[in-house]
Amino acid sequence: MSYGRLGILVLWGIIFTCAPLGAAEDLLAQGLAAQKAGKHEQAVELLGKYLSKHPESAEARRVRAQALMLLERLSEALEEVNRGLAKSPQDLGLLLAQASALAGLDRRNEAIAVYTRVIVLDPENAEAYRERGDNQAQECNYDQALKDLTQAVKLDPKNPWGFNKRGMVYFCQGNNEKAAADFSEAIRVRPDGPHAYFFRGNMYRYHLNQPQKAAADYREGCRLGHPLSCQEIEKMGEKAPK
């Protein structure tokens, strides 16, 4: 750790600040661990205490905002990231959290503007392209959404959600074959992800007239824990797999 001073003043600084810094670092570590474990209320409390003493911490702001969003306290999450951005206006993690909170509040055009800012700062940020594309699609800007999502899968071809989201755009445009192909690609990238089986199953059942393939996808989606897949397979007269 660097203190920015030399000699005996540094030594005295270490002596007098060691215990409080250790306690503060424990709060940060505990807060991050709580969030990782899904204990979002605890994370909000611990990180709030840490930030009361260390308001400059972008990481604590970002993670606390994420916890608040998962608790559906979106306005509080937005306030949290805005406080962080006041001190660190180009922090990419905070900007992405700000955009996510804005999107959750249905302020999608503002979210798109923030994702655009991230892309200007980091032209290879796949998450920003993926989420901007998703928000463009929600606003029915399908051509721009396709451009963004195509760039997202190019930058991050191992993330299934780029393909899932692009598949949804193709579906909205009436291009069912391309939609099914993207859901298939999502399954190839992550065969244990249940959502793509449900999406592709719906394409096969309701739009491509391939009920046997649909049933196979619903069975697999259900086996992987997707409740809507279980419902669909039961609608088709089969018992949902355990």
Kinemage of the C-alpha trace (Angstrom):
@kinemage 1
@onewidth
@group {chain A} dominant
@subgroup {mainchain}
@vectorlist {calphas} color= white
{ca met a 1} P 0.000 0.000 0.000
{ca ser a 2} L 1.363 3.455 -0.913
{ca tyr a 3} L 0.693 6.386 1.412
{ca gly a 4} L 2.247 9.160 -0.695
{ca arg a 5} L 4.520 10.349 2.134
{ca leu a 6} L 7.980 9.348 3.334
{ca gly a 7} L 9.877 8.828 6.570
{ca ile a 8} L 8.488 8.857 10.059
{ca leu a 9} L 5.171 10.432 9.007
{ca val a 10} L 4.431 7.320 6.947
{ca leu a 11} L 5.276 5.115 9.904
{ca trp a 12} L 2.964 7.055 12.186
{ca gly a 13} L 0.247 6.964 9.554
{ca ile a 14} L 0.477 3.192 9.406
{ca ile a 15} L 0.365 2.910 13.181
{ca phe a 16} L -2.661 5.105 13.577
{ca thr a 17} L -4.693 3.955 10.557
{ca cys a 18} L -4.036 0.241 10.473
{ca ala a 19} L -6.935 -0.895 12.650
{ca pro a 20} L -9.631 1.378 11.157
{ca leu a 21} L -8.563 0.566 7.596
{ca gly a 22} L -8.704 -3.133 8.395
{ca ala a 23} L -12.211 -2.783 9.786
{ca ala a 24} L -13.318 -0.826 6.731
{ca glu a 25} L -11.789 -3.341 4.349
{ca asp a 26} L -13.657 -6.070 6.216
{ca leu a 27} L -16.930 -4.238 5.556
{ca leu a 28} L -16.109 -4.039 1.863
{ca ala a 29} L -15.107 -7.696 1.642
{ca gln a 30} L -18.179 -8.798 3.587
{ca gly a 31} L -20.446 -6.678 1.421
{ca leu a 32} L -18.995 -8.067 -1.798
{ca ala a 33} L -19.256 -11.614 -0.443
{ca ala a 34} L -22.872 -11.075 0.612
{ca gln a 35} L -23.785 -9.849 -2.862
{ca lys a 36} L -22.034 -12.809 -4.486
{ca ala a 37} L -23.968 -15.157 -2.194
{ca gly a 38} L -27.285 -13.559 -3.165
{ca lys a 39} L -27.778 -11.839 0.211
{ca his a 40} L -28.703 -8.531 -1.353
{ca glu a 41} L -30.209 -6.827 1.717
{ca gln a 42} L -27.083 -7.609 3.698
{ca ala a 43} L -24.885 -6.356 0.869
{ca val a 44} L -26.798 -3.055 0.742
{ca glu a 45} L -26.342 -2.548 4.488
{ca leu a 46} L -22.645 -3.487 4.644
{ca leu a 47} L -21.640 -1.529 1.571
{ca gly a 48} L -23.631 1.465 2.786
{ca lys a 49} L -21.604 1.456 6.001
{ca tyr a 50} L -18.382 1.166 4.020
{ca leu a 51} L -19.361 4.044 1.728
{ca ser a 52} L -20.140 6.302 4.673
{ca lys a 53} L -16.396 6.259 5.396
{ca his a 54} L -15.104 5.740 1.835
{ca pro a 55} L -17.505 7.595 -0.501
{ca glu a 56} L -14.929 7.547 -3.313
{ca ser a 57} L -15.141 3.756 -3.834
{ca ala a 58} L -16.551 3.123 -7.318
{ca glu a 59} L -16.592 -0.632 -6.737
{ca ala a 60} L -18.725 -0.358 -3.597
{ca arg a 61} L -21.130 2.028 -5.352
{ca arg a 62} L -21.467 -0.287 -8.342
{ca val a 63} L -22.051 -3.461 -6.328
{ca arg a 64} L -24.439 -1.756 -3.918
{ca ala a 65} L -26.395 -0.451 -6.910
{ca gln a 66} L -26.537 -3.966 -8.363
{ca ala a 67} L -27.900 -5.283 -5.064
{ca leu a 68} L -30.534 -2.535 -4.993
{ca met a 69} L -31.580 -3.373 -8.561
{ca leu a 70} L -31.978 -7.038 -7.689
{ca leu a 71} L -34.177 -5.931 -4.801
{ca glu a 72} L -36.211 -3.909 -7.352
{ca arg a 73} L -35.241 -0.660 -5.651
{ca leu a 74} L -34.349 0.900 -8.967
{ca ser a 75} L -34.627 4.572 -8.058
{ca glu a 76} L -32.263 4.055 -5.126
{ca ala a 77} L -29.871 2.157 -7.382
{ca leu a 78} L -29.849 5.027 -9.855
{ca glu a 79} L -29.141 7.517 -7.068
{ca glu a 80} L -26.251 5.325 -5.912
{ca val a 81} L -24.558 5.159 -9.311
{ca asn a 82} L -25.141 8.862 -9.893
{ca arg a 83} L -23.274 9.614 -6.664
{ca gly a 84} L -20.433 7.423 -7.861
{ca leu a 85} L -20.341 9.013 -11.302
{ca ala a 86} L -20.126 12.465 -9.742
{ca lys a 87} L -16.663 11.434 -8.522
{ca ser a 88} L -15.724 9.019 -11.343
{ca pro a 89} L -17.605 10.174 -14.463
{ca gln a 90} L -15.838 7.754 -16.837
{ca asp a 91} L -16.032 4.612 -14.721
{ca leu a 92} L -17.384 1.975 -17.121
{ca gly a 93} L -18.860 -0.241 -14.415
{ca leu a 94} L -20.836 2.640 -12.960
{ca leu a 95} L -21.990 3.769 -16.400
{ca leu a 96} L -23.218 0.264 -17.237
{ca ala a 97} L -25.044 0.114 -13.898
{ca gln a 98} L -26.586 3.532 -14.575
{ca ala a 99} L -27.837 2.399 -17.974
{ca ser a 100} L -29.263 -0.798 -16.496
{ca ala a 101} L -31.137 1.142 -13.812
{ca leu a 102} L -32.509 3.581 -16.393
{ca ala a 103} L -33.701 0.707 -18.566
{ca gly a 104} L -35.370 -0.903 -15.560
{ca leu a 105} L -37.213 2.359 -14.951
{ca asp a 106} L -38.398 2.331 -18.603
{ca arg a 107} L -36.200 5.321 -19.386
{ca arg a 108} L -34.850 3.473 -22.385
{ca asn a 109} L -33.755 6.381 -24.531
{ca glu a 110} L -31.640 7.644 -21.654
{ca ala a 111} L -30.248 4.143 -21.197
{ca ile a 112} L -29.364 3.970 -24.896
{ca ala a 113} L -27.511 7.279 -24.575
{ca val a 114} L -25.465 5.948 -21.649
{ca tyr a 115} L -24.622 2.711 -23.473
{ca thr a 116} L -23.501 4.855 -26.395
{ca arg a 117} L -21.226 6.754 -24.046
{ca val a 118} L -19.708 3.473 -22.858
{ca ile a 119} L -19.077 2.422 -26.460
{ca val a 120} L -17.344 5.733 -27.176
{ca leu a 121} L -15.078 5.146 -24.175
{ca asp a 122} L -14.610 1.431 -24.911
{ca pro a 123} L -15.421 0.499 -28.535
{ca glu a 124} L -15.013 -3.229 -27.803
{ca asn a 125} L -17.409 -3.393 -24.880
{ca ala a 126} L -19.673 -6.280 -25.844
{ca glu a 127} L -22.036 -5.766 -22.920
{ca ala a 128} L -22.776 -2.204 -23.998
{ca tyr a 129} L -23.564 -3.313 -27.560
{ca arg a 130} L -25.676 -6.216 -26.320
{ca glu a 131} L -27.727 -4.126 -23.908
{ca arg a 132} L -28.026 -1.148 -26.243
{ca gly a 133} L -29.304 -3.548 -28.890
{ca asp a 134} L -31.831 -4.982 -26.470
{ca asn a 135} L -33.074 -1.516 -25.557
{ca gln a 136} L -33.237 -0.519 -29.228
{ca ala a 137} L -35.394 -3.585 -29.827
{ca gln a 138} L -37.683 -2.641 -26.938
{ca glu a 139} L -38.133 0.712 -28.679
{ca cys a 140} L -38.891 -1.140 -31.966
{ca asn a 141} L -35.706 0.153 -33.598
{ca tyr a 142} L -35.050 -3.288 -35.065
{ca asp a 143} L -32.473 -2.392 -37.702
{ca gln a 144} L -30.251 -0.635 -35.165
{ca ala a 145} L -30.848 -3.443 -32.684
{ca leu a 146} L -29.596 -6.004 -35.222
{ca lys a 147} L -26.454 -3.974 -35.870
{ca asp a 148} L -25.693 -3.735 -32.159
{ca leu a 149} L -26.425 -7.376 -31.395
{ca thr a 150} L -24.407 -8.581 -34.372
{ca gln a 151} L -21.472 -6.545 -33.088
{ca ala a 152} L -22.044 -7.979 -29.596
{ca val a 153} L -21.844 -11.592 -30.780
{ca lys a 154} L -18.771 -10.751 -32.832
{ca leu a 155} L -17.027 -9.301 -29.772
{ca asp a 156} L -18.265 -11.956 -27.338
{ca pro a 157} L -19.246 -15.107 -29.254
{ca lys a 158} L -19.332 -17.224 -26.106
{ca asn a 159} L -22.158 -15.272 -24.485
{ca pro a 160} L -25.483 -16.950 -25.340
{ca trp a 161} L -27.547 -13.845 -24.637
{ca gly a 162} L -26.236 -12.021 -27.670
{ca phe a 163} L -27.731 -14.791 -29.817
{ca asn a 164} L -30.916 -15.039 -27.726
{ca lys a 165} L -31.572 -11.308 -27.963
{ca arg a 166} L -30.785 -11.198 -31.682
{ca gly a 167} L -33.063 -14.183 -32.211
{ca met a 168} L -35.874 -12.235 -30.577
{ca val a 169} L -35.285 -9.334 -32.971
{ca tyr a 170} L -35.396 -11.660 -35.963
{ca phe a 171} L -38.664 -13.060 -34.611
{ca cys a 172} L -40.121 -9.550 -34.277
{ca gln a 173} L -39.192 -8.961 -37.920
{ca gly a 174} L -40.946 -12.165 -38.951
{ca asn a 175} L -37.720 -13.995 -39.836
{ca asn a 176} L -38.510 -17.233 -38.003
{ca glu a 177} L -35.760 -19.346 -39.564
{ca lys a 178} L -33.041 -16.909 -38.539
{ca ala a 179} L -34.572 -16.629 -35.078
{ca ala a 180} L -34.468 -20.405 -34.624
{ca ala a 181} L -30.879 -20.470 -35.922
{ca asp a 182} L -29.800 -17.912 -33.321
{ca phe a 183} L -31.492 -19.849 -30.520
{ca ser a 184} L -29.671 -22.951 -31.784
{ca glu a 185} L -26.396 -21.036 -31.633
{ca ala a 186} L -27.157 -19.980 -28.061
{ca ile a 187} L -27.691 -23.653 -27.193
{ca arg a 188} L -24.412 -24.608 -28.860
{ca val a 189} L -22.574 -21.934 -26.877
{ca arg a 190} L -24.224 -22.910 -23.604
{ca pro a 191} L -26.029 -26.252 -23.772
{ca asp a 192} L -27.001 -26.079 -20.094
{ca gly a 193} L -28.841 -22.750 -20.489
{ca pro a 194} L -32.608 -23.430 -20.335
{ca his a 195} L -33.940 -20.213 -21.874
{ca ala a 196} L -32.829 -20.892 -25.451
{ca tyr a 197} L -34.583 -24.281 -25.425
{ca phe a 198} L -37.809 -22.532 -24.463
{ca phe a 199} L -37.360 -19.827 -27.113
{ca arg a 200} L -36.545 -22.343 -29.849
{ca gly a 201} L -39.331 -24.644 -28.697
{ca asn a 202} L -41.800 -21.804 -29.140
{ca met a 203} L -40.478 -21.155 -32.636
{ca tyr a 204} L -40.847 -24.823 -33.565
{ca arg a 205} L -44.304 -25.197 -32.049
{ca tyr a 206} L -46.048 -21.952 -32.871
{ca his a 207} L -44.293 -20.688 -35.999
{ca leu a 208} L -42.456 -23.493 -37.821
{ca asn a 209} L -44.972 -26.340 -37.385
{ca gln a 210} L -42.443 -28.801 -35.979
{ca pro a 211} L -44.123 -30.128 -32.825
{ca gln a 212} L -41.730 -33.020 -32.239
{ca lys a 213} L -38.727 -30.685 -32.171
{ca ala a 214} L -40.689 -28.318 -29.946
{ca ala a 215} L -41.450 -31.106 -27.483
{ca ala a 216} L -37.796 -32.128 -27.360
{ca asp a 217} L -36.757 -28.560 -26.576
{ca tyr a 218} L -39.425 -28.124 -23.919
{ca arg a 219} L -38.383 -31.394 -22.262
{ca glu a 220} L -34.770 -30.263 -22.108
{ca gly a 221} L -35.682 -26.780 -20.925
{ca cys a 222} L -37.898 -28.276 -18.231
{ca arg a 223} L -35.157 -30.688 -17.150
{ca leu a 224} L -32.830 -27.706 -16.773
{ca gly a 225} L -35.315 -25.919 -14.517
{ca his a 226} L -37.276 -23.618 -16.832
{ca pro a 227} L -40.883 -23.614 -15.482
{ca leu a 228} L -42.492 -22.271 -18.681
{ca ser a 229} L -40.938 -25.169 -20.619
{ca cys a 230} L -42.573 -27.542 -18.147
{ca gln a 231} L -45.919 -25.844 -18.706
{ca glu a 232} L -45.593 -26.104 -22.483
{ca ile a 233} L -44.733 -29.796 -22.442
{ca glu a 234} L -47.780 -30.451 -20.257
{ca lys a 235} L -49.957 -28.468 -22.698
{ca met a 236} L -48.740 -30.879 -25.366
{ca gly a 237} L -50.083 -33.809 -23.333
{ca glu a 238} L -46.809 -35.010 -21.852
{ca lys a 239} L -45.826 -35.289 -18.238
{ca ala a 240} L -43.104 -32.811 -17.315
{ca pro a 241} L -39.781 -34.540 -16.648
{ca lys a 242} L -38.461 -34.447 -13.102
